[in-house]
Amino acid sequence: MNRTADAFEDESFDAADEFVSDDAYAPLEPLEQAPEDPFLDAESIERRLLGEEDGFGDVSDAPLSDAPGGRPFGARLADANRHSDYDDDFGGYEPAAPMRPAAPQASAPVRQAPEVDPFGEDDGLPLTSPLSASGMSGEIAAVSSPDESLLNQPVPRIAIHAFCESPETGRLIHHAADDRRMARTHVTVELGGLSGAIERFHDESTPELLILETGMRGRELFQQLEELAAVVDGDTKVIIIGAANDITLYRELIKRGVSEYLVPPMTPLHLISTISGLFLDPEAPFAGRSIAFIGAKGGVGSSTIAHNVAWQMTEGLRSDAVLVDLDLSFGTAGLDFNQDPAQTIAQALEEPDRLDDALLDRLLVRCTERLSLFSAPATLERDWDFQPDAFETVLDKVRRQAPFIALDLPHAWSPWVRHTLLSADQVVVTVTPDLASLRNAKNLFDLVQNARPNDEPPKVVVNMAGCPKKPDIPLKDFSDALGAAPALVLPFEPALFGKAANNGQMIAEVDPKSKASDGFAHLAAQLTGRAPAAPRRKSLFGSLLGKG
């Protein structure tokens, strides 16, 4: 990720030297309840757009709309000026289309905004509080959860330039830029707000996305937007971060070509989901959740965990999944599922740009009705030296195939393993109860948590617990060292696991009532957030016909 130095990383930065005085903005009055009559007279509308009167209410509670928020800024401002409700005549106001919220979440419960900075102390200012620059006082009682479907969409390789007026917003954008979902982007953050962007891009081409913070309202805001439109390229999208919690202002901005209007408080994930929604590929809008399985050391059974959990996702939870065996030299997924495919993931990695849906369908092996396998070549005839970009390209295309992607990573450390691990949506670390596993798991935990501050920590599976004649490190020591209790503890059952491996079956197929089978089902439910499907009841005629 390319970053340019900016004022927020300078310890000598003083907001008092950079921002205008408190007198520059007039304090905003608290929001009032929406009037009973939504069709207001022209004078009321003018006062609201000029910042002299508050709008209808909370932007986040407004209904959804077909407003084309993802359309470029410059391409729409001219039309908006010709047909704007905001003019000196106000000759008949027609209500605009209902708005679309910044991070839509139809069914997610509303949660209270956090009161502390989850990413460190910085200078003590909470990232999720309303902007505290002079004259800004937007208030929102609660923050909706960001759209999970948008957070699963990888943000494409775009350039983003942000112009902020407050250090809190600058830090928030920095934290969003450091998130794994933004790994492909090139983000620049600096001071200046709208006027700074206008000055900067007089002689420069604009990036794919501009993020602008402003406390202005009314004619002054729209005049600066017109100046910005004169210097912005036609395909540039614009996100405005403001303080006025005003639905009328929101509608006017959207009509004038602004892609999205956000009002704090918000978190980095809210900003990321907004950006992802603006650049969602309409040709391939779906991306499944990737789950990386890795062992703390060799021989701990990480591949066995990955294969059985993937099987439980499909057979127990009745959800489609793809298992990708990335141990190119020693992969065992083909053996465990009793498959011997002629083509493997190596063919895709050799020419990743040529991989399309048709070729991918030929390379994937159908293990069950819902589970597909992308097997490894499992041969030592050549060295498998592929660049991280090749794995990233292939896995991005595999993610379009199913809701869940299980990645069976080898116990090795190379650039592509590190990149794949840190890019996954969830990480599962398998350990055995010994000192080497504890040390390596601690190292993996620290790496993953430092690189992914916005994601939940890895889940730990303790395998082969209670092995005879081998002292185990207490589970409490694992929990204390890692800061998290194991998600699953599997007993040492060599007969059951050996029989399943030799037969090319999963544990649940060999002994569906075993503790290990129940454990895999429990872990699959945790990773997917889904409850196990109820068993199908067979009718008399269905039983006679052999159908459920």
Disulfide bonds with the S-S distance in Angstrom:
none
